Amino acid sequence: MGHREDLLEGAKRCLVERGYSRTTARDIVEASHTNLGSIGYHYGTKDKLLLQAMVEMSGELAERMMAVDPGAGDAASRLLAFWEGMIASFRTDPGLWRANLEILVQTLHDPELRTRLADTQERARDGLGRHLTPDAGNSRRAAGSLHFALIMGVMTQHLIDPDRAPSAAEVVDGLRALSGSA
């Protein structure tokens, strides 16, 4: 890898370990084993480097969401398997999910970041809809949007209070109750 890639990987590590607001240029340089001049040369500013790292991490997070195999069986079994995988990822990769949450707050102050993450979110909604409800036709995007919203809410609950956050079974039971099929 060259300095550009090393900086990007170092920035990702810093975002997961330190968060956006606590990451300095020196932190990134230390994590990437590069030098301060490399940030300016390759990215212009630390903020632009962190922006690129955040966009890539959001894309990686979307890919991880799609990688959770819903398995075979009926819709309820597939949904339960998906949520079990999602909740497991909240526990095994909390730094990645915390960084994702912090990214969302940064979009309030950065129109470029907001635009880039909005595109990533649209791909996630579409992918979730295709992944979880392949037979839903025109309703796939709506289903993907609902799941995306649920992921963000359930993730937040797990980051704040993992002991009282809903289990996969509770999420699925809640969806059944809302749909009237409980």
C-alpha positions as CSV (number, residue, x, y, z in Angstrom):
1,M,0.0,0.0,0.0
2,G,1.1,3.6,-0.6
3,H,0.7,6.6,1.7
4,R,-2.7,7.4,0.3
5,E,-4.1,4.0,1.2
6,D,-2.2,3.9,4.5
7,L,-3.7,7.2,5.5
8,L,-7.2,6.0,4.7
9,E,-6.8,2.8,6.7
10,G,-5.3,4.8,9.6
11,A,-8.2,7.3,9.5
12,K,-10.7,4.4,9.6
13,R,-8.9,2.9,12.6
14,C,-8.9,6.3,14.4
15,L,-12.6,6.8,13.7
16,V,-13.4,3.4,15.2
17,E,-11.1,3.8,18.2
18,R,-11.3,7.5,18.9
19,G,-14.4,8.9,17.0
20,Y,-14.6,11.8,14.6
21,S,-14.3,14.7,17.0
22,R,-11.4,13.2,19.0
23,T,-9.3,12.2,16.0
24,T,-6.4,14.5,15.2
25,A,-4.1,14.6,12.2
26,R,-1.3,13.4,14.4
27,D,-3.4,10.4,15.4
28,I,-3.9,9.5,11.8
29,V,-0.2,9.9,11.0
30,E,0.7,7.6,13.9
31,A,-1.9,5.0,13.0
32,S,-0.8,5.0,9.3
33,H,2.9,5.3,9.9
34,T,3.1,8.2,7.4
35,N,3.7,11.9,7.9
36,L,1.7,15.1,8.3
37,G,2.6,16.3,4.8
38,S,1.0,13.2,3.3
39,I,-2.4,14.2,4.5
40,G,-2.3,17.5,2.6
41,Y,-0.7,16.0,-0.4
42,H,-3.2,13.2,-0.8
43,Y,-6.4,14.6,0.7
44,G,-6.0,18.3,1.1
45,T,-7.1,18.4,4.8
46,K,-7.7,16.1,7.7
47,D,-11.4,16.6,7.4
48,K,-11.4,15.6,3.7
49,L,-9.5,12.4,4.7
50,L,-11.9,11.7,7.5
51,L,-14.8,12.3,5.1
52,Q,-13.4,9.7,2.7
53,A,-12.8,7.3,5.5
54,M,-16.4,7.8,6.8
55,V,-17.9,7.3,3.4
56,E,-16.0,4.1,2.8
57,M,-16.8,2.9,6.3
58,S,-20.5,3.5,5.6
59,G,-20.3,1.6,2.4
60,E,-18.5,-1.3,4.2
61,L,-21.2,-1.2,6.9
62,A,-23.9,-1.4,4.2
63,E,-22.0,-4.4,2.7
64,R,-21.9,-6.1,6.1
65,M,-25.6,-5.6,6.5
66,M,-26.1,-7.3,3.2
67,A,-23.7,-10.1,4.1
68,V,-25.9,-11.2,7.0
69,D,-27.4,-14.3,5.4
70,P,-31.1,-14.5,6.1
71,G,-30.9,-18.2,5.3
72,A,-33.7,-20.4,3.9
73,G,-37.1,-21.2,5.2
74,D,-40.2,-19.0,5.6
75,A,-40.1,-15.2,5.8
76,A,-40.2,-15.2,9.6
77,S,-37.3,-17.6,9.9
78,R,-35.3,-15.5,7.4
79,L,-36.1,-12.3,9.3
80,L,-35.1,-13.8,12.6
81,A,-31.8,-15.1,11.2
82,F,-31.1,-11.6,9.7
83,W,-31.7,-9.9,13.0
84,E,-29.7,-12.4,15.0
85,G,-26.8,-11.6,12.6
86,M,-27.3,-7.8,12.9
87,I,-27.4,-7.9,16.7
88,A,-24.3,-10.1,16.8
89,S,-22.5,-7.5,14.7
90,F,-23.5,-4.7,17.2
91,R,-21.8,-6.7,19.9
92,T,-18.7,-7.8,18.0
93,D,-18.0,-4.5,16.2
94,P,-19.3,-1.7,18.5
95,G,-16.5,0.7,17.4
96,L,-17.7,0.5,13.8
97,W,-21.3,1.1,14.7
98,R,-20.3,4.0,17.1
99,A,-18.4,5.6,14.2
100,N,-21.4,5.2,12.0
101,L,-23.6,6.9,14.5
102,E,-21.1,9.8,14.9
103,I,-21.0,10.1,11.1
104,L,-24.7,10.8,11.1
105,V,-24.2,13.7,13.5
106,Q,-21.4,15.1,11.3
107,T,-23.8,15.3,8.3
108,L,-25.6,18.1,10.1
109,H,-22.6,20.3,9.6
110,D,-21.1,19.0,6.3
111,P,-23.2,19.2,3.1
112,E,-20.7,17.2,1.1
113,L,-20.7,14.4,3.7
114,R,-24.5,14.5,3.9
115,T,-24.8,14.1,0.1
116,R,-22.3,11.2,0.0
117,L,-23.9,9.4,2.9
118,A,-27.4,9.9,1.5
119,D,-26.3,8.0,-1.6
120,T,-24.8,5.2,0.6
121,Q,-28.1,5.1,2.6
122,E,-30.1,4.8,-0.6
123,R,-28.0,1.9,-1.7
124,A,-28.5,0.3,1.7
125,R,-32.3,0.7,1.6
126,D,-32.4,-0.8,-1.9
127,G,-30.1,-3.6,-1.0
128,L,-32.0,-4.5,2.2
129,G,-35.2,-4.5,0.3
130,R,-33.8,-6.9,-2.4
131,H,-32.1,-9.0,0.3
132,L,-34.9,-9.4,2.8
133,T,-38.0,-9.2,0.6
134,P,-37.0,-10.4,-2.9
135,D,-40.7,-11.1,-3.8
136,A,-42.1,-7.8,-2.7
137,G,-41.9,-6.1,-6.1
138,N,-42.6,-2.4,-5.8
139,S,-42.7,-2.6,-2.0
140,R,-39.1,-3.7,-1.7
141,R,-37.8,-0.2,-1.3
142,A,-40.4,0.5,1.4
143,A,-39.4,-2.7,3.2
144,G,-35.7,-1.8,2.9
145,S,-36.4,1.6,4.3
146,L,-38.2,0.2,7.2
147,H,-35.4,-2.3,7.9
148,F,-32.8,0.5,7.6
149,A,-34.7,2.6,10.2
150,L,-35.0,-0.4,12.5
151,I,-31.3,-1.2,12.2
152,M,-30.4,2.3,13.2
153,G,-32.8,2.3,16.1
154,V,-31.9,-1.2,17.4
155,M,-28.2,-0.4,16.9
156,T,-28.6,2.8,19.0
157,Q,-30.3,0.8,21.8
158,H,-27.6,-1.8,21.8
159,L,-24.8,0.8,22.0
160,I,-26.5,2.7,24.9
161,D,-27.9,-0.2,26.9
162,P,-27.0,-3.7,25.5
163,D,-28.5,-5.5,28.4
164,R,-32.0,-4.1,27.9
165,A,-31.9,-3.6,24.1
166,P,-34.3,-5.8,22.1
167,S,-33.3,-9.3,21.0
168,A,-33.8,-10.5,17.5
169,A,-36.9,-12.4,18.5
170,E,-38.3,-9.2,20.1
171,V,-37.7,-7.2,16.9
172,V,-39.5,-9.9,14.8
173,D,-42.3,-10.2,17.4
174,G,-42.7,-6.4,17.3
175,L,-42.9,-6.5,13.5
176,R,-45.5,-9.2,13.6
177,A,-47.6,-7.3,16.2
178,L,-47.5,-4.2,14.0
179,S,-48.6,-6.1,11.0
180,G,-51.4,-7.7,12.8
181,S,-50.1,-11.2,12.4
182,A,-49.0,-11.8,16.0
